[in-house]
Structures are given as structure tokens and as C-alpha cells.
Amino acid sequence: MSPIRQRLVVVGNGMAGMRTVEELLKLDAQRFEITVFGSEPHGNYNRILLSPVLAGEKKLADIMLNTREWYAQNGITLHAGDPVVAIDRTRRIVKSQRGQEVGYDRLLLATGSKPFVIPVPGHQLPGVISFRDIQDVEHMLAAARDYKRAVVIGGGLLGLEAANGLLRQGMEVTVVHVMDTLMERQLDKPAARLLRTALEQRGMRFLLQANTESILGESRVTGIRFKDGTEVDTDLIVMAVGVRPNFDVAKAAGLHCERAIVVDDTLQSLSDPRVYAVGECVQHRKAVYGLVAPLWEQAAVCAAHLAGLGHQRYPGSVTSTKLKVTGIDLFSAGDFIGGPDSEDLLFRDPRRGVYKRLVLKDSRVIGAVLYGEVKDGPWYFELMQKRVDITPFRSRLLFGRAYCQPASNAEQAA
């Protein structure tokens, strides 16, 4: 007689939640009856590839990770386009927007994040959108067919990818950024200047240190006004000023939340051992992550615990960034600013547009910024993660792995 399967309900059909399910199926495919609720009317797709879809380099079908057939083949019940709106932890039941009630033995929250919209006058006008999901991309592609001018608010990673996509679709694009440098969370000023120059050569315009006061228009957006009184005419405004963890349902259910759902090293909620959480909705050791690599690491640990293999722990993540703009090579990782007790290794080749900066502390790499030549980025990142002593090949470190590997191997053999 086969054992009774436990019920696992997954709230959120995005990359973090479904990666956890995939890892769980590898470990123990028979342990749970799995039900998934998602807010979007699709299967699971690769959100980080929305930028290439906007740029016309990929189709929506190319970025699907799990089709509806995959769910059926794995015995998973999918409720797409029907988000969970309430959790009853006493009765162990979730309630969906369409009124469905499903019981659980274990609950996995993977509600992700939601885009932040600057609450200035006019932000609700038609033609003002965020850049977060398939529907946003479809709106931008439609606008590019009917209109010519776009303003992207936000000079960070997502904003520049949105701007590049709209530029590739034939629009005139102006990027508005409140700071004096692009991608200030990932780049130092020299690398940011190289990036701006390369994007301006493609036709992108920039307004830095610009504070939005209001969005203009009546039936649709027609322009944007800044606090210094200047205005820019536009037919489309894309807000890419950041995201906020989406944990409203968890908080309403009485789970301990601060900036997000607080979890321990097993990805369990501090309030309820039956409830796990992964992804952008999670706060772990005071940190909140918005990049893919930490989500994958969380998913592996969470899946192991759901499968009853409680030997893994999630210690937190060191993150790296790469801009998804074809023809521009950029890599950033770790603490690229450094401090009074760190030192920098610098390589500049203005003619080739190459810039490298490695930040060292106690003979270890703690941060890196690469522009124009990034093939060694993953290796520098590996040195950071493993805390490798780079003393034997310090003088050659900037020239990359090919020049350092023999010394590195010799050191490891010793």
C-alpha cells in the first residue's frame, strides 16, 4: 500500500518557486501532491530574458521554462491567472482570487516582487507602464508600433535594458536618472562613463540628476516635467526605478515580515515551520536578493528540506551582474567600491574601450568591475566565492585566468 502523499501548495508560478519544485521532483517525485497558483495566465517563463524579447532577439515561446504540458506530465495542478489572496494558517488553507480553497501540509511562498511606481501626478495615465512581466513587454511593443518617443525613468540595469529594447524597436529614447552616473549600484564612475558613451553612440539620450515632478497628459501621457521646470515630450513612459518584495499575503497571514518574509537558513518562515519562502519575497540575514543566482541557491536548499533531507543550509549569496544589451560587455560582482583597508588593481585601455578594476582585501578578491572584456568575470567571481589567496599570481591577476592558472594550480597542488 503506497503511503499517503502530503500536500504542497506553491504560491507563485515564477522562476524561484518553480525551480524549487524542479529540484524537489529530482529528489523525491512522490512525496507531495503539488498545486501551484500564479498571477499570470501563463506557464513559468524566464523573466530575465524579457529584455531580448523586447529587443526583438527572442520570441515569447523561446523564454518559456515550463509549459502547461510540463505541469500535467509531472502531476502538478496549475491555477494560472488566479493568485492566492489569503492564507488561513489555522486551517492550513489558501484562498484564491477566484474563490478556490486548497488545503496544504507544506506551503511554499514565492510571490516575487512588484515594480515600484513613482507616485507623482499623472503616474496612472495610459502610456505609463513598468517593466516586469510579459504583459508589460506586449504593451511596449504595441507602443513602439504606434508611437515614436519614449522616456525610461531609471538608469539602472533594468532601465537600460528597457531603453535598449525600445531603441531597437525604432523609438527615440531618453533615459532619466536621479543619480549622476548610470548603474551606480553595479559600476564605478569610469566604467559608467564608458557605458554611457557606448549607449549614446547608439542613439540613446540621457538626463542625469533629473527629478521627476509630474507626468503630463489628459487621455494619455504626452510629456514629463522635472523639478527644475524643464519638460520633455513623450508618448510612452517606462518606470524602471526598482522593485519591492511582494509579501502582502504573507504579512496578512501573520508571518514575521520586515523588508520581506523573514526566513532562516533552511528557508523556513520564522513564524511557522510548515511555511517556506524563496526568491525576491524573502529576507535572509537582513539581505533581500533580486538576481537569479541567489534564487537558484535558495531553491536547492529549500527543496532538500521539503524532501526531508535537512542537511543543507543557505548561508547567503555573493552576487554578480551582467547587462543584457547585445554588443556591450559588462560584468560586476561583489564589493566593487572597497574601503580604507582594501586596494585596487586597475587596467585601462581607452583605445579598445577596456576597463578592469579588481578590489582586494587580505590578498583575496572581494569585488570586480569589467567593461569591454568580461570573459574572466566568472573566474574572478569564483575566486571571490571560494576566498582564494591570490598572492602567488597577484601580479598577473588583471590579465585573466590564462595567465594565472598555472600558478594557481601549482599552489593548489602544494
Backbone hydrogen bonds in HBPLUS format (Angstrom, degrees):
<---DONOR---> <-ACCEPTOR-->    atom                        ^
c    i                          cat <-CA-CA->   ^        H-A-AA   ^      H-
h    n   atom  resd res      DA  || num        DHA   H-A  angle D-A-AA Bond
n    s   type  num  typ     dist DA aas  dist angle  dist       angle   num
A0006-GLN N   A0031-ARG O   3.13 MM  25  6.40 146.7  2.24 164.4 154.3     1
A0033-GLU N   A0006-GLN O   2.69 MM  27  6.10 154.2  1.75 162.4 171.7     2
A0105-ASP N   A0007-ARG O   2.79 MM  98  5.07 171.4  1.80 138.2 140.1     3
A0106-ARG N   A0007-ARG O   3.03 MM  99  6.39 158.0  2.08 162.8 164.1     4
A0008-LEU N   A0033-GLU O   2.90 MM  25  5.99 168.6  1.91 151.0 154.9     5
A0035-THR N   A0008-LEU O   2.95 MM  27  6.38 157.0  2.00 160.3 167.0     6
A0009-VAL N   A0106-ARG O   3.12 MM  97  6.60 158.6  2.16 158.7 162.4     7
A0108-LEU N   A0009-VAL O   2.89 MM  99  6.21 169.8  1.90 161.9 164.1     8
A0010-VAL N   A0035-THR O   2.77 MM  25  6.15 165.1  1.80 163.4 168.5     9
A0037-PHE N   A0010-VAL O   2.94 MM  27  6.29 162.6  1.97 173.0 178.5    10
A0011-VAL N   A0108-LEU O   2.81 MM  97  6.15 166.8  1.83 165.4 169.7    11
A0110-ALA N   A0011-VAL O   2.83 MM  99  5.69 162.5  1.86 151.7 152.4    12
A0012-GLY N   A0037-PHE O   2.74 MM  25  5.62 148.8  1.84 159.2 168.3    13
A0018-MET N   A0014-GLY O   3.14 MM   4  6.15 165.5  2.16 151.5 156.1    14
A0019-ARG N   A0015-MET O   2.95 MM   4  5.85 143.7  2.09 137.3 147.0    15
A0020-THR N   A0016-ALA O   3.11 MM   4  6.31 152.3  2.19 143.5 150.5    16
A0021-VAL N   A0017-GLY O   3.09 MM   4  6.45 151.3  2.17 141.6 149.5    17
A0022-GLU N   A0018-MET O   2.90 MM   4  6.11 159.0  1.95 144.9 150.3    18
A0023-GLU N   A0019-ARG O   2.96 MM   4  6.22 161.0  2.00 149.2 153.8    19
A0024-LEU N   A0020-THR O   2.90 MM   4  6.10 152.4  1.97 145.6 154.0    20
A0025-LEU N   A0021-VAL O   2.89 MM   4  6.14 156.7  1.94 153.8 159.2    21
A0026-LYS N   A0022-GLU O   3.21 MM   4  6.51 146.9  2.32 142.6 150.7    22
A0027-LEU N   A0023-GLU O   3.24 MM   4  6.53 145.0  2.37 140.9 149.8    23
A0027-LEU N   A0024-LEU O   3.06 MM   3  5.13 121.6  2.41  96.2 110.9    24
A0028-ASP N   A0024-LEU O   2.80 MM   4  5.97 169.1  1.81 164.9 167.5    25
A0077-THR N   A0034-ILE O   3.02 MM  43  6.40 162.9  2.05 159.9 158.1    26
A0036-VAL N   A0077-THR O   2.77 MM  41  6.13 166.5  1.78 169.6 173.4    27
A0079-HIS N   A0036-VAL O   2.77 MM  43  6.06 161.0  1.81 165.3 172.0    28
A0038-GLY N   A0079-HIS O   3.03 MM  41  6.25 166.9  2.05 147.6 145.4    29
A0081-GLY N   A0038-GLY O   2.87 MM  43  5.67 111.7  2.35 117.9 136.8    30
A0082-ASP N   A0038-GLY O   2.86 MM  44  5.86 137.4  2.04 167.8 162.3    31
A0081-GLY N   A0040-GLU O   2.96 MM  41  4.51 125.9  2.27 112.4 107.2    32
A0044-ASN N   A0066-ASN O   3.11 MM  22  5.01 130.9  2.36 139.3 144.7    33
A0065-LEU N   A0044-ASN O   2.77 MM  21  5.52 153.8  1.84 138.1 146.2    34
A0066-ASN N   A0044-ASN O   3.01 MM  22  5.01 165.4  2.03 139.2 141.5    35
A0046-ASN N   A0063-ILE O   2.75 MM  17  5.29 164.2  1.77 156.4 161.2    36
A0049-LEU N   A0046-ASN O   3.09 MM   3  5.68 160.1  2.13 115.8 122.1    37
A0050-LEU N   A0047-ARG O   3.15 MM   3  5.54 159.8  2.19 117.8 117.4    38
A0053-VAL N   A0049-LEU O   3.36 MM   4  6.64 148.4  2.46 139.2 147.8    39
A0054-LEU N   A0050-LEU O   2.89 MM   4  6.21 159.2  1.94 154.7 159.9    40
A0055-ALA N   A0051-SER O   2.93 MM   4  6.18 150.1  2.02 148.4 157.5    41
A0057-GLU N   A0052-PRO O   2.79 MM   5  5.04 142.1  1.93 162.8 161.6    42
A0058-LYS N   A0052-PRO O   3.22 MM   6  5.55 137.8  2.41 117.8 114.2    43
A0056-GLY N   A0053-VAL O   3.07 MM   3  5.12 154.7  2.13 102.0 109.9    44
A0062-ASP N   A0059-LYS O   2.91 MM   3  5.26 138.7  2.08 106.4 118.4    45
A0063-ILE N   A0060-LEU O   3.12 MM   3  5.57 150.4  2.21 110.1 118.0    46
A0070-TRP N   A0067-THR O   3.01 MM   3  5.24 126.5  2.30 101.2 114.6    47
A0072-ALA N   A0068-ARG O   3.19 MM   4  6.52 163.5  2.22 149.5 153.4    48
A0073-GLN N   A0069-GLU O   2.83 MM   4  6.05 160.4  1.86 153.0 158.8    49
A0074-ASN N   A0070-TRP O   3.09 MM   4  6.25 140.6  2.25 144.3 153.6    50
A0074-ASN N   A0071-TYR O   3.21 MM   3  5.28 129.9  2.48  95.8 108.6    51
A0076-ILE N   A0071-TYR O   2.81 MM   5  4.88 162.2  1.84 154.6 149.3    52
A0075-GLY N   A0072-ALA O   3.09 MM   3  5.07 164.6  2.12 107.1 109.8    53
A0097-GLN N   A0083-PRO O   2.85 MM  14  5.74 142.3  1.99 159.8 170.0    54
A0085-VAL N   A0095-LYS O   2.80 MM  10  5.95 156.7  1.85 152.0 159.4    55
A0086-ALA N   A0095-LYS O   3.28 MM   9  5.16 148.9  2.39 145.3 143.2    56
A0095-LYS N   A0086-ALA O   2.86 MM   9  5.16 163.7  1.89 153.5 153.3    57
A0088-ASP N   A0093-ILE O   2.75 MM   5  5.14 175.9  1.75 172.4 171.5    58
A0092-ARG N   A0088-ASP O   2.78 MM   4  5.53 117.5  2.17 135.0 153.1    59
A0093-ILE N   A0088-ASP O   2.99 MM   5  5.14 155.0  2.05 138.5 146.3    60
A0104-TYR N   A0092-ARG O   2.97 MM  12  5.62 150.4  2.06 143.3 145.1    61
A0094-VAL N   A0102-VAL O   2.91 MM   8  5.48 162.2  1.95 150.3 153.5    62
A0102-VAL N   A0094-VAL O   3.05 MM   8  5.48 155.4  2.12 148.4 156.2    63
A0096-SER N   A0100-GLN O   2.85 MM   4  5.16 155.7  1.91 146.4 153.7    64
A0099-GLY N   A0096-SER O   2.99 MM   3  5.19 160.0  2.03 109.9 114.1    65
A0107-LEU N   A0274-ARG O   2.96 MM 167  6.25 165.9  1.98 158.8 160.6    66
A0276-TYR N   A0107-LEU O   2.76 MM 169  6.10 168.7  1.77 169.0 172.5    67
A0109-LEU N   A0276-TYR O   2.81 MM 167  6.13 170.3  1.82 142.7 144.6    68
A0278-VAL N   A0109-LEU O   3.06 MM 169  6.54 151.5  2.14 161.6 167.7    69
A0246-ASN N   A0112-GLY O   2.89 MM 134  5.66 171.8  1.90 139.1 137.2    70
A0114-LYS N   A0244-ARG O   2.83 MM 130  5.42 159.3  1.87 154.0 157.6    71
A0244-ARG N   A0114-LYS O   2.85 MM 130  5.42 158.0  1.90 150.2 156.3    72
A0116-PHE N   A0242-GLY O   2.89 MM 126  5.66 173.2  1.89 145.9 143.5    73
A0120-VAL N   A0118-ILE O   2.80 MM   2  5.67 141.1  1.95 102.3  93.5    74
A0123-HIS N   A0120-VAL O   3.12 MM   3  5.74 148.5  2.23 149.6 146.7    75
A0215-ILE N   A0121-PRO O   2.76 MM  94  6.03 171.0  1.77 166.4 169.5    76
A0125-LEU N   A0122-GLY O   3.14 MM   3  5.50 169.5  2.15 117.3 119.1    77
A0128-VAL N   A0125-LEU O   3.18 MM   3  5.89 140.0  2.35 142.6 142.0    78
A0221-VAL N   A0126-PRO O   3.06 MM  95  6.28 162.0  2.09 175.7 176.2    79
A0237-ILE N   A0127-GLY O   2.87 MM 110  6.21 166.8  1.89 165.2 165.5    80
A0129-ILE N   A0237-ILE O   2.92 MM 108  6.38 161.5  1.95 166.8 171.5    81
A0239-MET N   A0129-ILE O   2.76 MM 110  6.16 165.4  1.78 161.2 164.9    82
A0136-ASP N   A0133-ASP O   3.12 MM   3  5.38 120.2  2.50 101.3 115.2    83
A0137-VAL N   A0133-ASP O   3.20 MM   4  6.61 156.6  2.26 150.8 157.1    84
A0138-GLU N   A0134-ILE O   2.93 MM   4  6.25 158.6  1.98 154.5 160.6    85
A0139-HIS N   A0135-GLN O   2.96 MM   4  6.23 152.3  2.04 146.9 154.1    86
A0140-MET N   A0136-ASP O   2.98 MM   4  6.28 153.8  2.05 148.0 155.1    87
A0141-LEU N   A0137-VAL O   2.89 MM   4  6.15 161.5  1.92 154.6 159.5    88
A0142-ALA N   A0138-GLU O   3.01 MM   4  6.16 155.2  2.07 143.7 150.4    89
A0143-ALA N   A0139-HIS O   2.95 MM   4  6.16 156.2  2.01 144.8 151.4    90
A0144-ALA N   A0140-MET O   2.91 MM   4  6.14 152.3  1.98 148.0 155.4    91
A0145-ARG N   A0141-LEU O   3.23 MM   4  6.51 135.3  2.45 136.8 147.2    92
A0145-ARG N   A0142-ALA O   3.15 MM   3  5.25 132.4  2.38  96.5 109.1    93
A0146-ASP N   A0142-ALA O   3.28 MM   4  6.59 141.8  2.44 142.3 152.0    94
A0146-ASP N   A0143-ALA O   3.12 MM   3  5.19 125.8  2.43  96.4 110.0    95
A0147-TYR N   A0143-ALA O   2.73 MM   4  5.57 148.5  1.83 159.9 165.7    96
A0172-GLU N   A0148-LYS O   2.69 MM  24  6.00 164.9  1.71 169.8 173.8    97
A0235-ASP N   A0149-ARG O   3.07 MM  86  5.32 157.6  2.12 120.0 127.1    98
A0150-ALA N   A0172-GLU O   2.81 MM  22  6.03 160.3  1.85 173.1 169.1    99
A0174-THR N   A0150-ALA O   3.01 MM  24  6.43 153.0  2.08 149.5 157.8   100
A0151-VAL N   A0236-LEU O   2.86 MM  85  6.21 157.3  1.91 155.7 162.8   101
A0238-VAL N   A0151-VAL O   2.88 MM  87  6.34 158.7  1.93 156.0 163.2   102
A0152-VAL N   A0174-THR O   2.88 MM  22  6.25 160.5  1.92 153.8 160.0   103
A0176-VAL N   A0152-VAL O   2.79 MM  24  6.05 167.6  1.81 157.6 161.3   104
A0153-ILE N   A0238-VAL O   2.83 MM  85  6.13 158.5  1.87 157.2 164.6   105
A0240-ALA N   A0153-ILE O   2.81 MM  87  5.75 163.9  1.83 160.5 164.4   106
A0154-GLY N   A0176-VAL O   2.68 MM  22  5.85 166.6  1.70 167.7 172.6   107
A0183-MET N   A0155-GLY O   2.90 MM  28  6.00 161.6  1.94 143.8 149.4   108
A0160-LEU N   A0156-GLY O   3.04 MM   4  6.17 163.9  2.06 157.4 160.8   109
A0161-GLU N   A0157-LEU O   3.15 MM   4  6.39 152.0  2.24 145.6 153.6   110
A0162-ALA N   A0158-LEU O   2.91 MM   4  6.16 155.7  1.97 150.8 157.4   111
A0163-ALA N   A0159-GLY O   2.88 MM   4  6.09 160.9  1.91 148.0 153.7   112
A0164-ASN N   A0160-LEU O   2.90 MM   4  6.02 157.7  1.95 142.6 148.6   113
A0165-GLY N   A0161-GLU O   3.04 MM   4  6.20 157.5  2.09 142.9 148.8   114
A0166-LEU N   A0162-ALA O   3.00 MM   4  6.28 162.5  2.04 154.8 158.7   115
A0167-LEU N   A0163-ALA O   2.91 MM   4  6.08 154.0  1.98 147.1 155.0   116
A0168-ARG N   A0164-ASN O   2.90 MM   4  6.14 154.4  1.97 147.4 154.2   117
A0169-GLN N   A0165-GLY O   3.05 MM   4  6.34 128.4  2.33 135.2 149.2   118
A0169-GLN N   A0166-LEU O   3.08 MM   3  4.92 130.9  2.33  90.2 104.0   119
A0171-MET N   A0166-LEU O   3.09 MM   5  5.66 164.1  2.12 152.1 148.1   120
A0170-GLY N   A0167-LEU O   3.00 MM   3  5.25 159.8  2.05 109.8 113.6   121
A0205-ARG N   A0173-VAL O   3.06 MM  32  6.29 160.4  2.10 153.3 158.3   122
A0175-VAL N   A0205-ARG O   2.79 MM  30  6.08 170.3  1.79 147.6 148.6   123
A0207-LEU N   A0175-VAL O   2.84 MM  32  6.18 154.8  1.90 165.9 165.4   124
A0177-HIS N   A0207-LEU O   2.96 MM  30  6.31 165.2  1.98 158.3 158.2   125
A0209-GLN N   A0177-HIS O   2.81 MM  32  5.95 107.4  2.35 138.5 157.2   126
A0210-ALA N   A0177-HIS O   3.08 MM  33  5.84 167.1  2.10 132.9 134.7   127
A0209-GLN N   A0179-MET O   2.95 MM  30  4.84 148.3  2.05 131.6 129.0   128
A0186-GLN N   A0183-MET O   2.93 MM   3  5.52 156.2  1.99 118.3 125.8   129
A0187-LEU N   A0183-MET O   2.82 MM   4  5.77 149.7  1.92 163.0 171.9   130
A0192-ALA N   A0188-ASP O   3.00 MM   4  6.18 157.4  2.05 154.0 161.3   131
A0193-ARG N   A0189-LYS O   2.94 MM   4  6.14 148.8  2.04 151.0 158.0   132
A0194-LEU N   A0190-PRO O   3.20 MM   4  6.51 156.7  2.26 146.0 151.5   133
A0195-LEU N   A0191-ALA O   2.99 MM   4  6.28 157.2  2.05 149.1 155.5   134
A0196-ARG N   A0192-ALA O   2.92 MM   4  6.16 161.5  1.96 147.5 152.3   135
A0197-THR N   A0193-ARG O   3.00 MM   4  6.18 165.0  2.02 150.4 154.3   136
A0198-ALA N   A0194-LEU O   3.05 MM   4  6.28 162.2  2.08 149.0 153.5   137
A0199-LEU N   A0195-LEU O   3.00 MM   4  6.26 158.8  2.04 153.9 159.5   138
A0200-GLU N   A0196-ARG O   2.84 MM   4  6.03 155.3  1.91 153.7 160.8   139
A0201-GLN N   A0197-THR O   3.02 MM   4  6.23 149.2  2.12 146.0 153.9   140
A0202-ARG N   A0199-LEU O   3.07 MM   3  5.12 139.0  2.24  96.0 107.9   141
A0204-MET N   A0199-LEU O   3.15 MM   5  5.63 159.3  2.20 148.0 141.9   142
A0203-GLY N   A0200-GLU O   2.94 MM   3  5.03 150.2  2.03 102.2 111.9   143
A0227-LYS N   A0211-ASN O   2.89 MM  16  5.69 152.2  1.97 159.2 167.0   144
A0213-GLU N   A0225-ARG O   2.80 MM  12  5.64 166.2  1.82 145.7 148.2   145
A0214-SER N   A0225-ARG O   3.21 MM  11  5.32 161.6  2.25 137.4 138.8   146
A0225-ARG N   A0214-SER O   2.87 MM  11  5.32 177.8  1.87 158.9 159.4   147
A0216-LEU N   A0223-GLY O   2.77 MM   7  4.81 158.5  1.82 128.9 134.1   148
A0222-THR N   A0216-LEU O   2.81 MM   6  5.55 163.8  1.83 133.6 136.3   149
A0234-THR N   A0222-THR O   2.99 MM  12  5.27 167.4  2.00 112.4 116.5   150
A0224-ILE N   A0232-VAL O   2.91 MM   8  5.40 146.2  2.02 146.5 157.5   151
A0232-VAL N   A0224-ILE O   2.95 MM   8  5.40 151.4  2.03 150.5 159.7   152
A0226-PHE N   A0230-THR O   2.89 MM   4  5.52 166.7  1.91 166.5 169.2   153
A0229-GLY N   A0226-PHE O   2.87 MM   3  5.43 159.8  1.92 121.1 124.7   154
A0251-LYS N   A0247-PHE O   2.91 MM   4  6.13 163.5  1.93 158.2 162.7   155
A0252-ALA N   A0248-ASP O   2.92 MM   4  6.11 160.7  1.96 151.1 156.5   156
A0253-ALA N   A0249-VAL O   3.10 MM   4  6.27 131.9  2.34 135.5 147.5   157
A0253-ALA N   A0250-ALA O   3.11 MM   3  5.10 131.4  2.36  93.9 107.3   158
A0255-LEU N   A0250-ALA O   3.17 MM   5  5.62 160.9  2.21 157.3 151.4   159
A0254-GLY N   A0251-LYS O   3.00 MM   3  5.23 160.2  2.04 109.1 114.2   160
A0262-VAL N   A0256-HIS O   3.15 MM   6  6.05 164.8  2.17 149.0 153.5   161
A0258-GLU N   A0260-ALA O   2.92 MM   2  5.19 154.0  1.99 151.3 151.8   162
A0261-ILE N   A0281-CYS O   2.87 MM  20  6.07 165.4  1.89 155.6 152.8   163
A0283-GLN N   A0261-ILE O   2.79 MM  22  5.53 159.4  1.83 141.2 136.7   164
A0270-LEU N   A0262-VAL O   3.36 MM   8  6.39 148.8  2.46 153.7 149.9   165
A0263-VAL N   A0283-GLN O   3.08 MM  20  6.28 158.4  2.13 159.5 160.7   166
A0264-ASP N   A0268-GLN O   3.02 MM   4  5.68 146.6  2.13 147.8 156.7   167
A0267-LEU N   A0264-ASP O   3.05 MM   3  5.29 164.4  2.07 116.0 118.9   168
A0314-TYR N   A0265-ASP O   2.79 MM  49  4.81 156.9  1.84 135.7 143.7   169
A0277-ALA N   A0267-LEU O   3.02 MM  10  5.82 151.9  2.10 158.1 165.3   170
A0269-SER N   A0275-VAL O   2.81 MM   6  5.66 171.9  1.82 160.9 158.2   171
A0275-VAL N   A0272-ASP O   2.99 MM   3  5.54 164.1  2.01 120.4 125.7   172
A0282-VAL N   A0279-GLY O   3.20 MM   3  5.73 158.8  2.25 121.1 122.6   173
A0284-HIS N   A0287-ALA O   2.89 MM   3  5.26 158.0  1.93 156.5 155.3   174
A0287-ALA N   A0284-HIS O   2.92 MM   3  5.26 159.7  1.96 118.4 120.4   175
A0295-LEU N   A0292-VAL O   2.91 MM   3  5.16 117.4  2.31 105.5 122.2   176
A0296-TRP N   A0292-VAL O   3.02 MM   4  6.39 152.8  2.09 158.3 166.9   177
A0297-GLU N   A0293-ALA O   3.10 MM   4  6.41 158.6  2.14 152.2 157.9   178
A0298-GLN N   A0294-PRO O   2.88 MM   4  6.12 159.5  1.92 150.7 156.2   179
A0299-ALA N   A0295-LEU O   2.89 MM   4  6.07 156.6  1.94 146.7 153.6   180
A0300-ALA N   A0296-TRP O   3.11 MM   4  6.37 156.7  2.17 149.7 154.0   181
A0301-VAL N   A0297-GLU O   3.33 MM   4  6.59 163.8  2.36 148.1 151.5   182
A0302-CYS N   A0298-GLN O   2.89 MM   4  6.04 170.4  1.90 160.4 163.5   183
A0303-ALA N   A0299-ALA O   2.92 MM   4  5.95 163.8  1.95 149.0 153.6   184
A0304-ALA N   A0300-ALA O   3.19 MM   4  6.32 155.0  2.25 140.1 146.4   185
A0305-HIS N   A0301-VAL O   3.20 MM   4  6.52 153.4  2.27 148.4 154.8   186
A0306-LEU N   A0302-CYS O   2.93 MM   4  6.23 158.2  1.98 153.2 159.9   187
A0307-ALA N   A0303-ALA O   2.93 MM   4  6.09 145.1  2.05 145.1 154.6   188
A0309-LEU N   A0304-ALA O   2.72 MM   5  5.00 150.8  1.81 170.0 159.8   189
A0308-GLY N   A0305-HIS O   3.04 MM   3  5.01 158.2  2.09 101.9 108.2   190
A0334-GLY N   A0319-THR O   3.21 MM  15  6.09 158.9  2.25 171.2 177.7   191
A0321-THR N   A0332-SER O   2.63 MM  11  5.09 152.8  1.70 156.3 162.8   192
A0332-SER N   A0321-THR O   2.99 MM  11  5.09 150.2  2.08 144.9 149.5   193
A0328-ILE N   A0325-VAL O   3.04 MM   3  5.74 159.2  2.08 146.9 146.8   194
A0372-GLY N   A0329-ASP O   2.87 MM  43  5.03 170.7  1.88 147.4 147.3   195
A0331-PHE N   A0370-LEU O   2.94 MM  39  5.06 160.2  1.98 147.0 147.1   196
A0370-LEU N   A0331-PHE O   2.80 MM  39  5.06 169.1  1.81 157.5 158.0   197
A0333-ALA N   A0368-ALA O   2.96 MM  35  5.28 153.1  2.03 151.3 152.5   198
A0368-ALA N   A0333-ALA O   2.89 MM  35  5.28 152.4  1.97 152.1 151.6   199
A0335-ASP N   A0366-ILE O   2.78 MM  31  5.69 147.8  1.88 149.5 141.6   200
A0342-SER N   A0339-GLY O   3.10 MM   3  5.36 164.9  2.12 118.1 118.6   201
A0343-GLU N   A0360-LEU O   2.91 MM  17  5.23 154.8  1.97 144.3 151.7   202
A0360-LEU N   A0343-GLU O   2.77 MM  17  5.23 172.7  1.77 162.1 164.6   203
A0345-LEU N   A0358-LEU O   2.84 MM  13  5.09 151.2  1.92 148.3 156.5   204
A0358-LEU N   A0345-LEU O   2.92 MM  13  5.09 160.3  1.96 146.5 153.1   205
A0347-PHE N   A0356-LYS O   2.91 MM   9  5.00 150.6  1.99 149.1 149.2   206
A0356-LYS N   A0347-PHE O   2.86 MM   9  5.00 156.6  1.92 151.2 153.5   207
A0349-ASP N   A0354-VAL O   2.86 MM   5  5.02 155.2  1.92 159.9 154.3   208
A0352-ARG N   A0349-ASP O   3.11 MM   3  5.66 125.3  2.43 113.2 125.0   209
A0353-GLY N   A0349-ASP O   2.93 MM   4  5.95 117.8  2.33 142.5 158.9   210
A0354-VAL N   A0349-ASP O   3.09 MM   5  5.02 169.1  2.10 133.2 133.7   211
A0355-TYR N   A0371-TYR O   2.91 MM  16  5.07 158.9  1.96 147.6 149.7   212
A0371-TYR N   A0355-TYR O   2.78 MM  16  5.07 150.5  1.86 159.9 161.0   213
A0357-ARG N   A0369-VAL O   2.86 MM  12  5.17 148.5  1.96 153.3 160.3   214
A0369-VAL N   A0357-ARG O   2.86 MM  12  5.17 152.5  1.94 150.8 157.8   215
A0359-VAL N   A0367-GLY O   2.90 MM   8  4.89 173.3  1.90 135.4 136.9   216
A0366-ILE N   A0359-VAL O   2.83 MM   7  5.70 173.2  1.83 159.2 161.6   217
A0361-LYS N   A0364-ARG O   2.87 MM   3  5.35 155.4  1.93 150.5 158.5   218
A0364-ARG N   A0361-LYS O   3.06 MM   3  5.35 139.5  2.23 105.8 116.9   219
A0390-ILE N   A0363-SER O   2.93 MM  27  5.77 162.9  1.96 158.0 162.1   220
A0377-GLY N   A0374-VAL O   2.89 MM   3  5.26 165.4  1.92 119.2 123.6   221
A0379-TRP N   A0376-ASP O   3.04 MM   3  5.23 120.2  2.41 102.0 117.4   222
A0380-TYR N   A0376-ASP O   2.96 MM   4  6.30 162.1  2.00 162.5 167.7   223
A0381-PHE N   A0377-GLY O   2.90 MM   4  6.13 156.8  1.95 153.8 161.3   224
A0382-GLU N   A0378-PRO O   2.90 MM   4  6.13 145.4  2.02 137.9 147.1   225
A0383-LEU N   A0379-TRP O   2.93 MM   4  6.28 153.4  2.01 149.2 156.2   226
A0384-MET N   A0380-TYR O   3.01 MM   4  6.35 150.0  2.10 145.1 152.9   227
A0385-GLN N   A0381-PHE O   2.95 MM   4  6.27 165.9  1.97 153.3 155.9   228
A0386-LYS N   A0382-GLU O   2.95 MM   4  6.07 160.7  1.99 152.6 157.3   229
A0387-ARG N   A0383-LEU O   2.91 MM   4  5.68 111.9  2.38 131.9 146.6   230
A0388-VAL N   A0383-LEU O   3.16 MM   5  5.25 157.1  2.22 141.5 148.2   231
A0387-ARG N   A0384-MET O   3.17 MM   3  5.03 148.1  2.28  97.1 106.7   232
A0393-PHE N   A0390-ILE O   3.08 MM   3  5.72 144.7  2.21 119.0 128.3   233
A0394-ARG N   A0391-THR O   3.46 MM   3  5.05 178.9  2.46 104.1 103.9   234
A0396-ARG N   A0393-PHE O   3.06 MM   3  5.46 146.9  2.17 109.9 119.7   235
A0397-LEU N   A0394-ARG O   3.22 MM   3  5.06 159.6  2.26 102.4 108.6   236
A0399-PHE N   A0396-ARG O   2.98 MM   3  5.56 145.7  2.10 116.0 126.1   237
A0400-GLY N   A0397-LEU O   3.16 MM   3  5.67 166.9  2.18 114.7 118.7   238
A0403-TYR N   A0400-GLY O   3.23 MM   3  5.84 139.8  2.40 112.3 121.3   239
A0404-CYS N   A0401-ARG O   3.00 MM   3  5.01 138.0  2.18  99.7 112.3   240
A0405-GLN N   A0401-ARG O   2.75 MM   4  5.45 150.9  1.83 165.1 164.0   241
A0408-SER N   A0404-CYS O   2.92 MM   4  6.07 159.5  1.96 156.1 162.6   242
A0409-ASN N   A0405-GLN O   2.76 MM   4  5.94 162.3  1.79 160.1 163.2   243
A0410-ALA N   A0406-PRO O   2.95 MM   4  6.13 157.2  2.00 145.6 152.1   244
A0411-GLU N   A0407-ALA O   2.93 MM   4  6.11 155.5  1.99 146.2 152.7   245
A0412-GLN N   A0408-SER O   3.01 MM   4  6.29 156.3  2.07 145.9 152.2   246
A0413-ALA N   A0409-ASN O   2.87 MM   4  6.12 152.7  1.94 148.3 156.0   247
A0414-ALA N   A0410-ALA O   2.98 MM   4  6.20 150.4  2.07 144.7 152.3   248
